Amino acid sequence: MIETKRNKIKNSLRITRERRKTQDVIILKLKIDNDKLNNNTIKALNTIFLEAKWLYNYVINKEFNNDIFNIDPKIKNVNVYVKDHYETRKLKYISSQMKEKIINRAMDNIRGLHKLKENGFKVGKLKFKSFITSIPLNQYTITYKIINNNYIKIQNIKQLLKVNGLDNLECYYEPASALLINKNSDYYINITAYRNKYILEKPVNNQKIISFDLGIKNQLTCSNGSILNYNIPKSRKEIRLQRSLSRKAKYAEGSKNKLSKKQSKNYYKNKNKLNKEQTKTANKRKDTINKIVHYLTSNYDIVITQNDNIRGWKHLFGKRIESTGIGGIIDALKHKASTLILLDKFIPTTKECSNCHNKYDIKLDERIYNCPKCGFIIDRDYNSALNDMYYGIKKLNELLKIKNKKLNNYFKKCNINLNVPMERRELTPVEIIASGFEGLNISPYVKLSMVNEAGSLYALA
């Protein structure tokens, strides 16, 4: 009986692995509406994270577990250290699958330390956790379930949790595992979902295309001539809290009091306030980025840009990169754009003339591109955006040819009689360079202008 069950599980996992090869993955990040939670649900959610901490600390405590790799995931009671003694606590809300994942997390940490030690690194032992901020929800329909595209049911919590952004998830995506997150007393859920790679989209020739160039001075310069600038720096309150926290940390280091090693209560209160203020600033940046990305994806079917090394830019332009978070634009487009063409970062789009494709070295402080061969004068970033369009269309044609071959193989494997043209189709979109963002009101932090407003196209004419 046990062997039959094992074979059934193995067969199910094998079928799932084969299906995943023909699917794309997306991680949906959602926030649980705190205003809709009753007191019992808030208590239950807090207790789940508390019990997870108790279990993790119990697992790595050698006083109770000499063999961490043979702990029963259905354990119901754990010993918790309270002041100067241990007390037995019952695990009421955390389910068996959650327990199993938390135990596996501790085992993975031990294996990681062991691997580092084998490689010659000096390592210590695992430290006890003061809090745990994420709970794995491993199995869809058991550990958690989506109800009516508006609510989520989590195991051992009676109330349905109101979540926005679940519309049509089950229609187009197959939900898998999820992660319940506690961040600054707010609750989030990250759902991993899969979609078939070979869903047939509308004909490429009827799609609108836009390309854009990311930059420091102008955050986005689009191929339609639009320039989007935005900058959301740290608030005065955040700077003040950072300075206050820094002073408290220095005071604790210089103090001879033994309790100072653990930091004072005021230190942690200040740190919690700073975390909330940093979250507000980060949310403003994310909101601005999401609104820009939403406009691009809702008005254009194909988006082209260069996969720039944003992390490398941080070494030269630290605060200016941090206050815009432009790297998040590409990350958001990876999940939201119907078709995103990412060009290699080594393609010299800045050096190359978009008119004659001659290349010459242009300095960083030169904002106008003046081609020495054909005499073409154009804004530096706008030139890059047009080159992105040129190389993006070339790459798109290559991808279409590869996709047609994959589609044929997929249909043959599934015994589907469908004639897919194998000849290479030249891309002639109806609208490549569209008009500007008419009537656009993305965000109060975004300033919209056109390339020729500042006279940059005619500066050297």
Order of alpha helices (4+ residues) and beta strands (2+ residues): alpha-beta-alpha-beta-beta-alpha-beta-beta-beta-beta-alpha-beta-beta-beta-beta-beta-alpha-alpha-beta-alpha-alpha-alpha-beta-beta-beta-alpha-beta
